[in-house]
Amino acid sequence: MKWDIFCRVVDNYGDIGVTWRLARQLVAEQGAEVRLWVDDLAALARICPQADADSDCQLLSGVEVRHWPQTWQAVKPADVVIEAFACDLPDDYVAAMAARTRPVLWLNLEYLSAESWVEGCHGLPSMQGSGLQKFFFFPGFTAGTGGLLRESGLLAARDRLQGSAEARARFLASLGVSPGANARLVSLFAYENAALESWLDALAGADIPTHLLVPEGRILGDLQHWAGSPLEPGQVIRRGALSVQLLPFMQQEQYDALLWCCDLNLVRGEDSFVRAQWAGRPLVWHIYPQQDDAHLEKLDAFMALYCQGLSGEAQAALRAVWQAWNAGEDMAPGWEAWLQCAEELAAHARAWARRQAVRADLAAALVQFYRNWL
């Protein structure tokens, strides 16, 4: 079972983050042979330091990682071809697929969405000019979708870390983090956001101390503007009840563990959004902005699904914070309401992760789809 996965790096690290996780899981858990074609190997090297950004072909975690060149060099197509996020395959590769005696399963792995129309489109074929069929494969949160990326041992590893104060302290110490005994631990990974200043001011003026951990990323400029000075990885600045610490870019496994250690996670895009859900902790999602505010429909669709089972007060608090965060508006009013519902939101996050874990993971669903297609 040979697979080719094609990835163009558009959203910084989200596209490569998803495809790199998927490729490794197909190899490790499904026994697949996987080539991962990436047009920007430097992005992969940020989340996988073992990667050589200048190598056209390398073996990493059992995955054959290939540079996707502007001038395509002919290769034999795989049995299953994943076009991640509508990245458009090279014309010569499509021609080679059409010429192959044994049919190739061509999948367009779509972006994650909770919108109601997704179930109706998941798994549908589309006839291409080459005479081939391309199937649309949608990750998702409901039984009629392709599920979410989740490695087999992920939740057990999470539970071990969350169940051991010593293990959490050791992990945080490995990042140079040593929060106060009573501090709320929060992670922040976001796009540029005008709402940041009002939220940081609210944290600084609170009665409970907060230690905010900020992996390097696009929010850094806004954070430095609030701080009034440049920040370096490892540096801690304090204002009132708030301590802010910038962290260097980390590997995916480290980031997962960071999410597990925190009481609240602010995440962005798709990859960190899904990983924050598996953490079983309250989260705030900064969705990737799209033209004509199309992303806000996706945000509303997920909130409608995620809020099921919450009290009216908790639903209102969650919506107020998520909407203000994504609109770049004042966070203070919604944040006050959020704190009043903190225990309910925490219990709900754990229950949500348990419900999602009942469904097949994305890698397993893709393999089953291929077997059914044969």
Contacts in CASP RR format, 6 or more apart in sequence:
PFRMAT RR
TARGET T0000
AUTHOR 0000-0000-0000
METHOD contacts of the structure
MODEL  1
MKWDIFCRVVDNYGDIGVTWRLARQLVAEQGAEVRLWVDDLAALARICPQ
ADADSDCQLLSGVEVRHWPQTWQAVKPADVVIEAFACDLPDDYVAAMAAR
TRPVLWLNLEYLSAESWVEGCHGLPSMQGSGLQKFFFFPGFTAGTGGLLR
ESGLLAARDRLQGSAEARARFLASLGVSPGANARLVSLFAYENAALESWL
DALAGADIPTHLLVPEGRILGDLQHWAGSPLEPGQVIRRGALSVQLLPFM
QQEQYDALLWCCDLNLVRGEDSFVRAQWAGRPLVWHIYPQQDDAHLEKLD
AFMALYCQGLSGEAQAALRAVWQAWNAGEDMAPGWEAWLQCAEELAAHAR
AWARRQAVRADLAAALVQFYRNWL
1 30 0 8 1.000
1 31 0 8 1.000
1 32 0 8 1.000
1 33 0 8 1.000
1 79 0 8 1.000
1 80 0 8 1.000
1 367 0 8 1.000
1 370 0 8 1.000
2 32 0 8 1.000
2 33 0 8 1.000
2 34 0 8 1.000
2 35 0 8 1.000
2 78 0 8 1.000
2 79 0 8 1.000
2 80 0 8 1.000
3 23 0 8 1.000
3 26 0 8 1.000
3 32 0 8 1.000
3 33 0 8 1.000
3 34 0 8 1.000
3 35 0 8 1.000
3 78 0 8 1.000
3 79 0 8 1.000
3 80 0 8 1.000
3 81 0 8 1.000
3 82 0 8 1.000
4 34 0 8 1.000
4 35 0 8 1.000
4 37 0 8 1.000
4 77 0 8 1.000
4 78 0 8 1.000
4 80 0 8 1.000
4 81 0 8 1.000
4 82 0 8 1.000
5 19 0 8 1.000
5 22 0 8 1.000
5 23 0 8 1.000
5 34 0 8 1.000
5 35 0 8 1.000
5 36 0 8 1.000
5 37 0 8 1.000
5 82 0 8 1.000
5 84 0 8 1.000
6 37 0 8 1.000
6 68 0 8 1.000
6 81 0 8 1.000
6 82 0 8 1.000
6 83 0 8 1.000
6 84 0 8 1.000
6 87 0 8 1.000
6 89 0 8 1.000
7 15 0 8 1.000
7 16 0 8 1.000
7 19 0 8 1.000
7 36 0 8 1.000
7 37 0 8 1.000
7 38 0 8 1.000
7 39 0 8 1.000
7 68 0 8 1.000
7 84 0 8 1.000
7 85 0 8 1.000
7 87 0 8 1.000
8 15 0 8 1.000
8 39 0 8 1.000
8 40 0 8 1.000
8 68 0 8 1.000
8 84 0 8 1.000
8 85 0 8 1.000
8 87 0 8 1.000
9 15 0 8 1.000
9 16 0 8 1.000
9 38 0 8 1.000
9 39 0 8 1.000
9 40 0 8 1.000
9 43 0 8 1.000
10 85 0 8 1.000
11 269 0 8 1.000
11 270 0 8 1.000
11 288 0 8 1.000
12 43 0 8 1.000
12 217 0 8 1.000
12 218 0 8 1.000
13 43 0 8 1.000
13 46 0 8 1.000
13 47 0 8 1.000
13 271 0 8 1.000
14 269 0 8 1.000
14 270 0 8 1.000
14 271 0 8 1.000
14 272 0 8 1.000
15 84 0 8 1.000
15 85 0 8 1.000
16 38 0 8 1.000
16 40 0 8 1.000
16 43 0 8 1.000
16 44 0 8 1.000
16 47 0 8 1.000
17 47 0 8 1.000
17 252 0 8 1.000
17 271 0 8 1.000
18 84 0 8 1.000
18 149 0 8 1.000
18 270 0 8 1.000
18 271 0 8 1.000
19 36 0 8 1.000
19 38 0 8 1.000
19 82 0 8 1.000
19 84 0 8 1.000
20 36 0 8 1.000
20 44 0 8 1.000
20 47 0 8 1.000
20 48 0 8 1.000
20 63 0 8 1.000
20 252 0 8 1.000
21 149 0 8 1.000
21 151 0 8 1.000
21 252 0 8 1.000
21 271 0 8 1.000
22 82 0 8 1.000
22 109 0 8 1.000
22 149 0 8 1.000
22 362 0 8 1.000
22 363 0 8 1.000
22 366 0 8 1.000
23 34 0 8 1.000
23 36 0 8 1.000
23 63 0 8 1.000
24 61 0 8 1.000
24 62 0 8 1.000
24 63 0 8 1.000
25 149 0 8 1.000
25 151 0 8 1.000
25 361 0 8 1.000
25 363 0 8 1.000
26 32 0 8 1.000
26 34 0 8 1.000
26 363 0 8 1.000
26 366 0 8 1.000
26 367 0 8 1.000
27 33 0 8 1.000
27 34 0 8 1.000
27 61 0 8 1.000
27 62 0 8 1.000
27 63 0 8 1.000
28 61 0 8 1.000
28 62 0 8 1.000
28 151 0 8 1.000
29 151 0 8 1.000
29 152 0 8 1.000
29 363 0 8 1.000
29 364 0 8 1.000
30 363 0 8 1.000
30 364 0 8 1.000
30 367 0 8 1.000
32 367 0 8 1.000
33 64 0 8 1.000
33 78 0 8 1.000
34 62 0 8 1.000
34 63 0 8 1.000
34 64 0 8 1.000
35 63 0 8 1.000
35 64 0 8 1.000
35 65 0 8 1.000
35 66 0 8 1.000
35 78 0 8 1.000
36 63 0 8 1.000
36 64 0 8 1.000
36 65 0 8 1.000
36 66 0 8 1.000
37 66 0 8 1.000
37 67 0 8 1.000
37 68 0 8 1.000
38 44 0 8 1.000
38 65 0 8 1.000
38 66 0 8 1.000
38 67 0 8 1.000
38 68 0 8 1.000
39 67 0 8 1.000
39 68 0 8 1.000
41 51 0 8 1.000
41 52 0 8 1.000
41 53 0 8 1.000
41 54 0 8 1.000
41 55 0 8 1.000
41 65 0 8 1.000
41 67 0 8 1.000
42 53 0 8 1.000
44 51 0 8 1.000
44 53 0 8 1.000
44 65 0 8 1.000
45 51 0 8 1.000
45 52 0 8 1.000
45 53 0 8 1.000
46 249 0 8 1.000
47 249 0 8 1.000
47 251 0 8 1.000
47 252 0 8 1.000
48 60 0 8 1.000
48 251 0 8 1.000
48 252 0 8 1.000
49 251 0 8 1.000
50 60 0 8 1.000
51 58 0 8 1.000
51 60 0 8 1.000
51 65 0 8 1.000
52 58 0 8 1.000
55 65 0 8 1.000
55 67 0 8 1.000
56 66 0 8 1.000
56 67 0 8 1.000
56 69 0 8 1.000
57 64 0 8 1.000
57 65 0 8 1.000
57 66 0 8 1.000
57 67 0 8 1.000
58 64 0 8 1.000
58 65 0 8 1.000
59 65 0 8 1.000
72 90 0 8 1.000
72 91 0 8 1.000
72 92 0 8 1.000
72 93 0 8 1.000
74 92 0 8 1.000
74 96 0 8 1.000
75 93 0 8 1.000
75 96 0 8 1.000
76 96 0 8 1.000
77 93 0 8 1.000
77 96 0 8 1.000
77 97 0 8 1.000
77 100 0 8 1.000
77 104 0 8 1.000
78 104 0 8 1.000
79 102 0 8 1.000
79 104 0 8 1.000
79 105 0 8 1.000
79 370 0 8 1.000
80 104 0 8 1.000
80 105 0 8 1.000
80 107 0 8 1.000
80 366 0 8 1.000
80 370 0 8 1.000
81 89 0 8 1.000
81 93 0 8 1.000
81 97 0 8 1.000
81 104 0 8 1.000
81 105 0 8 1.000
81 106 0 8 1.000
81 107 0 8 1.000
82 107 0 8 1.000
82 108 0 8 1.000
82 109 0 8 1.000
82 137 0 8 1.000
82 366 0 8 1.000
83 89 0 8 1.000
83 106 0 8 1.000
83 107 0 8 1.000
83 108 0 8 1.000
83 109 0 8 1.000
83 134 0 8 1.000
84 109 0 8 1.000
85 109 0 8 1.000
85 110 0 8 1.000
85 111 0 8 1.000
86 108 0 8 1.000
86 110 0 8 1.000
89 97 0 8 1.000
94 128 0 8 1.000
94 130 0 8 1.000
94 132 0 8 1.000
95 130 0 8 1.000
97 104 0 8 1.000
97 106 0 8 1.000
97 130 0 8 1.000
97 132 0 8 1.000
98 130 0 8 1.000
98 131 0 8 1.000
98 132 0 8 1.000
104 132 0 8 1.000
105 135 0 8 1.000
105 369 0 8 1.000
105 370 0 8 1.000
105 373 0 8 1.000
106 128 0 8 1.000
106 132 0 8 1.000
106 133 0 8 1.000
106 134 0 8 1.000
106 135 0 8 1.000
107 134 0 8 1.000
107 135 0 8 1.000
107 136 0 8 1.000
107 137 0 8 1.000
107 366 0 8 1.000
107 369 0 8 1.000
108 134 0 8 1.000
108 135 0 8 1.000
108 136 0 8 1.000
108 137 0 8 1.000
109 137 0 8 1.000
109 139 0 8 1.000
110 136 0 8 1.000
110 137 0 8 1.000
110 138 0 8 1.000
110 139 0 8 1.000
111 270 0 8 1.000
112 138 0 8 1.000
112 139 0 8 1.000
112 140 0 8 1.000
112 148 0 8 1.000
112 270 0 8 1.000
112 273 0 8 1.000
112 274 0 8 1.000
113 138 0 8 1.000
113 140 0 8 1.000
113 298 0 8 1.000
113 301 0 8 1.000
113 302 0 8 1.000
114 140 0 8 1.000
114 141 0 8 1.000
114 142 0 8 1.000
114 298 0 8 1.000
114 301 0 8 1.000
114 302 0 8 1.000
114 304 0 8 1.000
114 305 0 8 1.000
114 306 0 8 1.000
115 297 0 8 1.000
115 298 0 8 1.000
115 301 0 8 1.000
116 301 0 8 1.000
118 138 0 8 1.000
118 140 0 8 1.000
118 145 0 8 1.000
119 138 0 8 1.000
119 142 0 8 1.000
119 144 0 8 1.000
119 145 0 8 1.000
121 136 0 8 1.000
121 138 0 8 1.000
122 136 0 8 1.000
122 137 0 8 1.000
122 138 0 8 1.000
122 144 0 8 1.000
122 145 0 8 1.000
122 146 0 8 1.000
123 135 0 8 1.000
123 136 0 8 1.000
123 137 0 8 1.000
123 138 0 8 1.000
123 369 0 8 1.000
124 135 0 8 1.000
124 136 0 8 1.000
125 133 0 8 1.000
125 134 0 8 1.000
125 135 0 8 1.000
125 136 0 8 1.000
126 133 0 8 1.000
126 134 0 8 1.000
126 135 0 8 1.000
126 136 0 8 1.000
127 133 0 8 1.000
128 134 0 8 1.000
135 369 0 8 1.000
135 373 0 8 1.000
137 146 0 8 1.000
137 366 0 8 1.000
137 369 0 8 1.000
138 145 0 8 1.000
138 146 0 8 1.000
139 145 0 8 1.000
139 146 0 8 1.000
139 147 0 8 1.000
139 148 0 8 1.000
139 149 0 8 1.000
139 362 0 8 1.000
140 146 0 8 1.000
140 147 0 8 1.000
140 148 0 8 1.000
141 147 0 8 1.000
141 148 0 8 1.000
141 302 0 8 1.000
141 305 0 8 1.000
141 356 0 8 1.000
142 305 0 8 1.000
143 359 0 8 1.000
146 360 0 8 1.000
146 362 0 8 1.000
146 365 0 8 1.000
146 366 0 8 1.000
147 359 0 8 1.000
147 360 0 8 1.000
147 361 0 8 1.000
147 362 0 8 1.000
147 365 0 8 1.000
148 274 0 8 1.000
148 277 0 8 1.000
148 278 0 8 1.000
148 356 0 8 1.000
148 359 0 8 1.000
148 361 0 8 1.000
148 362 0 8 1.000
149 274 0 8 1.000
149 361 0 8 1.000
149 362 0 8 1.000
149 363 0 8 1.000
150 278 0 8 1.000
150 356 0 8 1.000
150 357 0 8 1.000
150 361 0 8 1.000
150 362 0 8 1.000
151 361 0 8 1.000
152 361 0 8 1.000
154 256 0 8 1.000
154 278 0 8 1.000
155 278 0 8 1.000
155 353 0 8 1.000
155 357 0 8 1.000
158 256 0 8 1.000
158 260 0 8 1.000
158 278 0 8 1.000
158 279 0 8 1.000
158 280 0 8 1.000
160 167 0 8 1.000
161 167 0 8 1.000
161 168 0 8 1.000
161 171 0 8 1.000
161 257 0 8 1.000
161 260 0 8 1.000
161 261 0 8 1.000
162 168 0 8 1.000
162 260 0 8 1.000
162 261 0 8 1.000
168 260 0 8 1.000
168 261 0 8 1.000
171 257 0 8 1.000
171 258 0 8 1.000
171 261 0 8 1.000
172 178 0 8 1.000
172 179 0 8 1.000
172 261 0 8 1.000
175 213 0 8 1.000
175 247 0 8 1.000
175 250 0 8 1.000
175 254 0 8 1.000
175 258 0 8 1.000
176 234 0 8 1.000
177 211 0 8 1.000
177 213 0 8 1.000
177 245 0 8 1.000
177 247 0 8 1.000
179 185 0 8 1.000
179 211 0 8 1.000
179 243 0 8 1.000
180 209 0 8 1.000
180 211 0 8 1.000
182 208 0 8 1.000
182 209 0 8 1.000
183 208 0 8 1.000
183 209 0 8 1.000
183 210 0 8 1.000
183 211 0 8 1.000
183 243 0 8 1.000
184 208 0 8 1.000
184 209 0 8 1.000
184 210 0 8 1.000
184 211 0 8 1.000
184 263 0 8 1.000
184 264 0 8 1.000
185 210 0 8 1.000
185 211 0 8 1.000
185 213 0 8 1.000
185 261 0 8 1.000
185 262 0 8 1.000
185 263 0 8 1.000
185 264 0 8 1.000
186 203 0 8 1.000
186 210 0 8 1.000
186 211 0 8 1.000
186 212 0 8 1.000
186 213 0 8 1.000
186 262 0 8 1.000
186 263 0 8 1.000
186 264 0 8 1.000
186 265 0 8 1.000
186 266 0 8 1.000
187 212 0 8 1.000
187 213 0 8 1.000
187 214 0 8 1.000
187 215 0 8 1.000
187 258 0 8 1.000
187 259 0 8 1.000
187 262 0 8 1.000
187 264 0 8 1.000
187 265 0 8 1.000
187 266 0 8 1.000
187 267 0 8 1.000
188 212 0 8 1.000
188 213 0 8 1.000
188 214 0 8 1.000
188 215 0 8 1.000
188 219 0 8 1.000
188 266 0 8 1.000
189 214 0 8 1.000
189 215 0 8 1.000
189 217 0 8 1.000
189 219 0 8 1.000
189 265 0 8 1.000
189 266 0 8 1.000
189 267 0 8 1.000
189 268 0 8 1.000
189 272 0 8 1.000
190 196 0 8 1.000
190 218 0 8 1.000
190 219 0 8 1.000
190 266 0 8 1.000
190 267 0 8 1.000
190 268 0 8 1.000
190 286 0 8 1.000
190 325 0 8 1.000
191 218 0 8 1.000
191 219 0 8 1.000
191 268 0 8 1.000
191 286 0 8 1.000
191 288 0 8 1.000
191 289 0 8 1.000
192 218 0 8 1.000
192 219 0 8 1.000
192 221 0 8 1.000
192 222 0 8 1.000
193 219 0 8 1.000
193 222 0 8 1.000
193 286 0 8 1.000
193 325 0 8 1.000
193 328 0 8 1.000
194 222 0 8 1.000
194 328 0 8 1.000
194 329 0 8 1.000
195 324 0 8 1.000
195 325 0 8 1.000
195 327 0 8 1.000
195 328 0 8 1.000
195 329 0 8 1.000
195 330 0 8 1.000
195 331 0 8 1.000
196 219 0 8 1.000
196 222 0 8 1.000
196 223 0 8 1.000
196 226 0 8 1.000
197 222 0 8 1.000
197 225 0 8 1.000
197 226 0 8 1.000
198 329 0 8 1.000
198 330 0 8 1.000
198 331 0 8 1.000
198 332 0 8 1.000
199 325 0 8 1.000
199 331 0 8 1.000
199 332 0 8 1.000
199 335 0 8 1.000
200 212 0 8 1.000
200 226 0 8 1.000
200 239 0 8 1.000
200 242 0 8 1.000
200 244 0 8 1.000
201 332 0 8 1.000
202 331 0 8 1.000
202 332 0 8 1.000
202 335 0 8 1.000
202 336 0 8 1.000
203 210 0 8 1.000
203 212 0 8 1.000
203 241 0 8 1.000
203 242 0 8 1.000
204 239 0 8 1.000
204 240 0 8 1.000
204 241 0 8 1.000
204 242 0 8 1.000
205 240 0 8 1.000
205 241 0 8 1.000
205 242 0 8 1.000
206 241 0 8 1.000
206 242 0 8 1.000
206 339 0 8 1.000
207 241 0 8 1.000
208 241 0 8 1.000
209 241 0 8 1.000
209 242 0 8 1.000
209 243 0 8 1.000
210 241 0 8 1.000
210 242 0 8 1.000
210 243 0 8 1.000
211 243 0 8 1.000
211 245 0 8 1.000
212 242 0 8 1.000
212 243 0 8 1.000
212 244 0 8 1.000
212 245 0 8 1.000
213 245 0 8 1.000
213 247 0 8 1.000
213 258 0 8 1.000
213 262 0 8 1.000
214 220 0 8 1.000
214 223 0 8 1.000
214 244 0 8 1.000
214 245 0 8 1.000
214 246 0 8 1.000
214 247 0 8 1.000
215 247 0 8 1.000
215 248 0 8 1.000
215 249 0 8 1.000
215 250 0 8 1.000
215 255 0 8 1.000
215 258 0 8 1.000
216 233 0 8 1.000
216 246 0 8 1.000
216 247 0 8 1.000
216 248 0 8 1.000
216 249 0 8 1.000
217 249 0 8 1.000
220 231 0 8 1.000
220 246 0 8 1.000
223 231 0 8 1.000
223 244 0 8 1.000
223 246 0 8 1.000
224 230 0 8 1.000
224 231 0 8 1.000
227 237 0 8 1.000
227 244 0 8 1.000
229 237 0 8 1.000
231 237 0 8 1.000
231 244 0 8 1.000
231 246 0 8 1.000
232 246 0 8 1.000
233 246 0 8 1.000
233 247 0 8 1.000
233 248 0 8 1.000
234 245 0 8 1.000
234 246 0 8 1.000
234 247 0 8 1.000
234 248 0 8 1.000
235 245 0 8 1.000
235 246 0 8 1.000
236 243 0 8 1.000
236 244 0 8 1.000
236 245 0 8 1.000
237 243 0 8 1.000
237 244 0 8 1.000
238 244 0 8 1.000
247 258 0 8 1.000
250 258 0 8 1.000
255 272 0 8 1.000
255 275 0 8 1.000
256 275 0 8 1.000
256 278 0 8 1.000
256 279 0 8 1.000
259 265 0 8 1.000
259 267 0 8 1.000
259 272 0 8 1.000
259 275 0 8 1.000
259 276 0 8 1.000
259 278 0 8 1.000
259 279 0 8 1.000
259 281 0 8 1.000
260 279 0 8 1.000
260 281 0 8 1.000
262 279 0 8 1.000
262 281 0 8 1.000
263 281 0 8 1.000
263 282 0 8 1.000
263 346 0 8 1.000
264 281 0 8 1.000
264 282 0 8 1.000
264 283 0 8 1.000
264 284 0 8 1.000
265 272 0 8 1.000
265 276 0 8 1.000
265 279 0 8 1.000
265 281 0 8 1.000
265 282 0 8 1.000
265 283 0 8 1.000
265 284 0 8 1.000
266 283 0 8 1.000
266 284 0 8 1.000
266 286 0 8 1.000
266 325 0 8 1.000
267 273 0 8 1.000
267 275 0 8 1.000
267 276 0 8 1.000
267 283 0 8 1.000
267 284 0 8 1.000
267 285 0 8 1.000
267 286 0 8 1.000
268 285 0 8 1.000
268 286 0 8 1.000
268 287 0 8 1.000
268 288 0 8 1.000
269 285 0 8 1.000
269 286 0 8 1.000
269 287 0 8 1.000
269 288 0 8 1.000
270 288 0 8 1.000
273 283 0 8 1.000
273 285 0 8 1.000
273 287 0 8 1.000
276 283 0 8 1.000
276 285 0 8 1.000
277 283 0 8 1.000
277 349 0 8 1.000
277 352 0 8 1.000
277 353 0 8 1.000
277 356 0 8 1.000
278 353 0 8 1.000
278 356 0 8 1.000
278 357 0 8 1.000
279 349 0 8 1.000
279 353 0 8 1.000
280 349 0 8 1.000
280 350 0 8 1.000
280 352 0 8 1.000
280 353 0 8 1.000
281 346 0 8 1.000
281 349 0 8 1.000
282 342 0 8 1.000
282 345 0 8 1.000
282 346 0 8 1.000
282 348 0 8 1.000
282 349 0 8 1.000
283 349 0 8 1.000
284 321 0 8 1.000
284 322 0 8 1.000
284 325 0 8 1.000
285 299 0 8 1.000
285 302 0 8 1.000
285 322 0 8 1.000
285 326 0 8 1.000
286 325 0 8 1.000
286 326 0 8 1.000
287 295 0 8 1.000
287 296 0 8 1.000
287 298 0 8 1.000
287 299 0 8 1.000
287 326 0 8 1.000
288 295 0 8 1.000
289 295 0 8 1.000
295 326 0 8 1.000
296 326 0 8 1.000
299 322 0 8 1.000
299 323 0 8 1.000
299 326 0 8 1.000
303 318 0 8 1.000
303 319 0 8 1.000
303 322 0 8 1.000
306 318 0 8 1.000
306 352 0 8 1.000
307 314 0 8 1.000
307 315 0 8 1.000
307 318 0 8 1.000
307 319 0 8 1.000
309 348 0 8 1.000
310 318 0 8 1.000
310 344 0 8 1.000
310 345 0 8 1.000
310 348 0 8 1.000
311 341 0 8 1.000
311 344 0 8 1.000
313 337 0 8 1.000
313 340 0 8 1.000
313 341 0 8 1.000
314 341 0 8 1.000
314 344 0 8 1.000
314 345 0 8 1.000
314 348 0 8 1.000
316 337 0 8 1.000
317 334 0 8 1.000
317 337 0 8 1.000
317 338 0 8 1.000
317 340 0 8 1.000
317 341 0 8 1.000
317 345 0 8 1.000
318 338 0 8 1.000
318 341 0 8 1.000
318 345 0 8 1.000
320 333 0 8 1.000
320 334 0 8 1.000
320 337 0 8 1.000
320 338 0 8 1.000
321 331 0 8 1.000
321 334 0 8 1.000
321 335 0 8 1.000
321 337 0 8 1.000
321 338 0 8 1.000
323 329 0 8 1.000
324 330 0 8 1.000
324 331 0 8 1.000
324 333 0 8 1.000
324 334 0 8 1.000
325 331 0 8 1.000
338 345 0 8 1.000
360 368 0 8 1.000
END
